[in-house]
Amino acid sequence: MKPFKLRVTAPEKTIKLDNAAQVSMRTTMGEIGILANHENYMAVLTPGIVRIKTDDGKFALAAILRGTVKVSRQKTTIIAVSLIHWMDDIEQSELERELEAARLALKEKTGSLR
């Protein structure tokens, strides 16, 4: 797969990659996958996991509560307003508890899980 530039920005951390091969995430319109030379695209992200695959076959996973994604042929930018954790930083069970707590807090605040 041809690599592309990816930037993931969150209050806690920013990651820049020049070798992203694929990125997938959940938007308000459903699950989307991004590859190199993707058409221009912009969407609102919903609570879920952002999966990043690099051109060497390695994966990075991040749990986010909300954010946006902007895609152009040159690069993809994810702005996570609320990044819960990069999954390699914590235990899976802890991540699942925090994601569920965040979803419930969002539901109480907005009346919806969108």
C-alpha positions as CSV (number, residue, x, y, z in Angstrom):
1,M,0.0,0.0,0.0
2,K,1.2,3.5,-0.8
3,P,1.9,5.5,2.4
4,F,0.4,8.9,3.2
5,K,0.9,11.6,5.9
6,L,-1.3,11.4,9.0
7,R,-1.5,13.8,11.9
8,V,-3.5,13.0,15.1
9,T,-3.8,15.9,17.4
10,A,-5.3,15.8,20.9
11,P,-4.9,18.0,24.0
12,E,-2.6,15.3,25.5
13,K,-0.5,14.4,22.5
14,T,0.2,15.0,18.8
15,I,1.4,12.2,16.6
16,K,2.7,12.8,13.0
17,L,3.3,9.9,10.7
18,D,4.7,10.0,7.1
19,N,4.1,6.3,6.6
20,A,0.4,5.7,7.3
21,A,-1.0,2.9,5.1
22,Q,-4.6,2.9,6.4
23,V,-6.7,4.6,9.0
24,S,-10.2,3.6,10.0
25,M,-12.6,5.2,12.5
26,R,-16.3,5.7,13.3
27,T,-18.0,8.8,12.1
28,T,-21.6,10.0,12.5
29,M,-22.2,8.5,9.0
30,G,-20.7,5.1,9.9
31,E,-17.3,3.4,9.8
32,I,-14.8,4.8,7.3
33,G,-11.4,3.6,6.0
34,I,-8.8,6.0,4.5
35,L,-6.1,5.0,2.1
36,A,-3.6,7.1,0.2
37,N,-5.1,9.4,-2.5
38,H,-8.5,9.3,-0.9
39,E,-10.9,11.9,-2.1
40,N,-11.4,15.1,0.0
41,Y,-13.6,14.2,3.0
42,M,-14.5,15.8,6.3
43,A,-16.6,14.2,9.1
44,V,-17.4,14.3,12.8
45,L,-16.0,11.4,14.8
46,T,-18.1,9.5,17.4
47,P,-16.9,7.6,20.4
48,G,-14.8,4.6,19.3
49,I,-11.4,3.4,18.2
50,V,-9.2,4.9,15.6
51,R,-7.1,2.2,14.0
52,I,-3.9,3.3,12.3
53,K,-1.8,0.8,10.1
54,T,1.6,1.9,9.0
55,D,3.3,0.8,5.8
56,D,5.5,-1.7,7.8
57,G,2.4,-3.5,9.0
58,K,2.4,-2.1,12.6
59,F,-0.8,-0.9,14.2
60,A,-1.6,1.9,16.6
61,L,-5.0,2.2,18.3
62,A,-6.5,5.1,20.1
63,A,-9.9,5.5,21.9
64,I,-11.6,8.8,21.3
65,L,-14.7,10.3,22.6
66,R,-15.2,12.9,19.9
67,G,-13.4,14.8,17.2
68,T,-13.2,15.5,13.5
69,V,-11.3,14.1,10.5
70,K,-10.2,16.0,7.4
71,V,-8.9,14.1,4.4
72,S,-7.1,15.4,1.3
73,R,-5.0,13.6,-1.2
74,Q,-1.9,14.8,0.5
75,K,-2.7,14.1,4.2
76,T,-5.2,13.1,6.8
77,T,-5.7,15.1,10.0
78,I,-7.6,13.8,13.0
79,I,-8.4,16.4,15.7
80,A,-9.5,14.5,18.8
81,V,-11.3,17.0,21.1
82,S,-11.3,14.2,23.7
83,L,-8.8,11.5,23.3
84,I,-9.3,8.9,26.0
85,H,-6.0,6.9,25.6
86,W,-3.6,5.4,23.1
87,M,-4.2,1.7,23.6
88,D,-0.6,0.8,24.1
89,D,-0.5,3.1,27.2
90,I,-3.1,1.2,29.3
91,E,-4.7,-2.2,29.8
92,Q,-7.6,-3.1,27.5
93,S,-10.0,-3.7,30.4
94,E,-9.2,-0.2,31.8
95,L,-9.8,1.3,28.4
96,E,-13.2,-0.4,28.0
97,R,-14.3,0.9,31.4
98,E,-13.2,4.5,30.6
99,L,-14.8,4.4,27.2
100,E,-18.1,3.2,28.6
101,A,-18.0,5.8,31.4
102,A,-17.3,8.5,28.8
103,R,-20.3,7.3,26.7
104,L,-22.6,7.4,29.7
105,A,-21.4,10.9,30.6
106,L,-22.0,12.0,27.0
107,K,-25.5,10.4,27.0
108,E,-26.4,12.1,30.3
109,K,-25.2,15.5,28.9
110,T,-26.7,15.3,25.4
111,G,-29.4,12.7,25.8
112,S,-27.9,10.7,22.9
113,L,-24.9,8.5,22.1
114,R,-24.3,10.0,18.6
